[in-house]
Amino acid sequence: MSTDYGPWLPRVDRVSCTGCRSCIVRCPTGALGQVNDKAALIHPELCTYCAACEDVCPVSAIELPYLIVKCPPREDSQYE
């Protein structure tokens, strides 16, 4: 199983992180945990990209990079 989940997962700035655990408590899937008293994405396969961790962090130490994906136009007549 590959452990490369891509660049779109939450990024924790371990310098800014105070270890308050707010993000860990708020994460609905248990994707976040604590390593050496700092938040860490320990189960990336569980992350649903809900952004709860980013929203609750009091020091903005968590960032979710957003990707813009350009989709081709639909060919359904319903959307014309």
C-alpha positions in Angstrom: 0.0 0.0 0.0 1.4 3.4 -1.0 1.8 6.0 1.8 2.0 8.9 -0.6 -1.3 10.6 -0.1 -0.4 13.7 -2.1 0.1 17.4 -1.4 -3.5 18.2 -0.6 -3.6 16.9 3.0 -3.5 19.1 6.1 0.0 20.6 6.8 0.9 21.2 10.4 3.5 23.9 11.1 5.3 22.2 14.0 7.1 25.4 15.0 3.8 27.3 15.4 1.9 24.4 16.9 1.4 24.8 20.7 0.3 21.2 21.3 -3.1 22.3 22.6 -4.8 19.3 21.0 -7.8 21.3 19.8 -7.4 19.9 16.3 -7.0 16.4 17.6 -10.2 16.6 19.6 -12.2 18.3 16.8 -11.0 15.8 14.0 -14.1 13.6 13.3 -12.1 10.7 11.9 -9.1 10.5 14.1 -6.6 11.4 11.4 -4.7 13.7 13.7 -2.7 12.7 16.7 0.2 14.0 18.7 3.9 13.3 18.2 6.5 14.9 20.5 3.8 17.2 22.0 2.8 18.6 18.6 -0.1 17.8 16.3 0.6 15.5 13.4 -1.3 13.8 10.6 -0.9 10.2 11.8 -3.6 8.6 9.7 -3.7 10.4 6.4 -5.9 7.7 4.9 -8.7 8.8 7.3 -8.6 12.5 6.5 -11.9 13.6 4.7 -10.6 17.2 4.1 -13.4 18.7 6.3 -11.1 21.5 7.5 -12.3 21.3 11.1 -8.7 21.1 12.2 -7.8 24.3 10.3 -10.8 26.1 11.6 -10.2 25.3 15.3 -6.5 25.9 15.5 -6.0 29.0 17.7 -2.5 29.8 16.2 -3.3 28.9 12.6 -0.7 26.2 12.6 -2.7 23.9 10.3 -3.2 24.7 6.6 -5.2 22.8 4.1 -3.9 23.5 0.6 -6.7 23.9 -1.9 -6.5 22.6 -5.4 -8.5 24.1 -8.3 -9.5 21.4 -10.7 -10.8 22.5 -14.1 -13.4 20.1 -15.3 -14.6 19.9 -19.0 -18.1 21.2 -19.6 -20.9 18.7 -19.3 -22.5 17.6 -22.5 -25.9 17.0 -20.9 -28.6 19.0 -22.6 -30.0 19.5 -19.1 -27.2 22.0 -18.3 -27.4 24.0 -21.5 
